Amino acid sequence: MSSHQITGDSDDTPPANSTESALQTARRQLRHAAEQLAIDPNIVRRLRHPAKVHEVTLPIERDDGTVEVFTGYRAQHDSVRGPYKGGLRYHPDVSRDECVGLSMWMTWKCAVMDLPFGGAKGGVAVNPKELSANEKERLTRRFTQEMRDVIGPMQDIPAPDMGTDPQTMAWLMDAYSMQEGETIPGVVTGKPPVIGGSQGRQEAPGRSVAVIAQAVCEYYDRVLEDTAVAIQGYGSVGANAARLLDDRGANIVAVSDVNGAMYDPTGIDTHSVPSHDEEPEAVTRYADETITNEELLTLDVDVLIPAALGNVITETNANAVRADIVVEGANGPTTSTADSILNERDIPVIPDILANAGGVTVSYFEWLQDINRQSWARKRVNEELEREMQTAWTAVRDEFESRSVSWRDAAYIVALSRIAEAHNVRGLWP
């Protein structure tokens, strides 16, 4: 196997006893995967950096008449295969580097799924729980105005993420459309269906996690009906993954939200437990037995699905993970150090850029519907998504088997091969 040694920057490695950032993780994963390929090191150097990062100041009037100033970002990583695509999050910890790291993951994710998009990510450093609905709307409209020149259906297409939802996307679409003088639904995805959103979009990331979890169980000759699953996070990803796996016969033994986890080794009726969207932070109120989120990660189960936050499986707890398989539902739940530990322990980790790619895949379907002024039935959306996930799974599985690499490396190899080929064909602007 031919390969190139890629020299990393000093910021790839976090200082001792510090948390690994999304950008550090993304760059280390890129370097490691690139070493498995005969890929031009100059292309790898380009991919270590975003094409652009936009930072804006967002003054908004609070309901009490005071003015508060927030900071917003939009990182646009790579558009060699198509318009930038990625979520918009409202969270206190949003930063420039976080957006850059997440935008890199979106580039790989779109390439793994063979979608004609590049990667982007945006956010505002704000606690959305401290905003009224009117304040959140004013913030969204101001952010849209500040970013209006750098987003658009053929340029950069935001979508919901942490702290945002279909209503947020509706405000963004309306603000953009009002300034453009015509209704342009394709500027965002994840909208309510009544204004051009796709059926099945909100459940799509969780659905893809379930589809891939089932596929990996079949690969390792595990009968789904005999498979115990623990899921950290019971929002749109975790709850939908749990319910679909439950419907297909898996035994869901633990689910959690920010307050803790419900645990029942005999199995949980997932449809009787409200998701975060249905009843926020309700999981433990419905539980007979509770454990902590940390304890959930170390349960003796067949499949562990971290579907809440990033950096939850770390160097500190990776040796305590007892699951036979990890399927990443959240973005970046496993640090690169923890990933190495799990690999040494022969615990397969199915990466986020494959497992939760249902969101961007149905966003692509939504974008197609919008620019063609069509509307697909939910059944068609779900069938198309299942087909796309199986195709992507097959491509990653083939690399996994032929190269004897980790599942993460296999997914990156699929993505990087496609991105590198596109860069080679398009060339470098003088």
VENSUL-V121414 format. One line per field, one symbol per residue. ss: DSSP state (h for helix, s for strand, l for the rest). psi: psi as a letter, one per 20 degrees, with the letter a starting at -180 (. if undefined). Layout:
ss: ???
psi: ???
//
This chain:
ss: lllllllllhhhlllllllllhhhhhhhhhhhhhllllllhhhhhhhllllsssssssssslllllssssssssssssllllsssssssssllllhhhhhhhhhhhhhhhhhllllsssssssssllhhhllhhhhhhhhhhhhhhhhhhlslllssssslllllhhhhhhhhhhhhhhhllllhhhsllllhhhllllllllhhhhhhhhhhhhhhhhllllhhhlssssslllhhhhhhhhhhhhlllsssssssllssssllllllhhhllllllllllhhhhlllsslhhhhllllllssssllllllsllllhhhllllsssllllllslhhhhhhhhhlllssslhhhhllhhhhhhhhhhhhhhllllllhhhhhhhhhhhhhhhhhhhhhhhhhhlllhhhhhhhhhhhhhhhhhhhhllll
psi: pqrpppprrhjhpqqqjrpprhgggghhgggghhiiqmqohhgghgiiqqgqpppqpnpqprhjiqpqprpqqopogpkhiaqqprroqoqhjprghghgghhghhggghhgikqlqaqrqrrpnqohijprghhhghgghgggghjhijrrijgporrqapirahhghggggggghghijqpnhihqrkrqhhkjrqpjghigghghggghggghghhklpphijppppopplbhggghgghghghjiqooipqrahiaqppoiiqpnhiioprhhgnplighhjqhpqrrhghhijqnrgppnokerrlhoahhihiipjqhppoohrpliprhghggghghjkopooqhiggjjhghghhgggggggijlrpqqhggghggggghghgggggggghghhilrrhghgghggghgggggghgghapp.
//
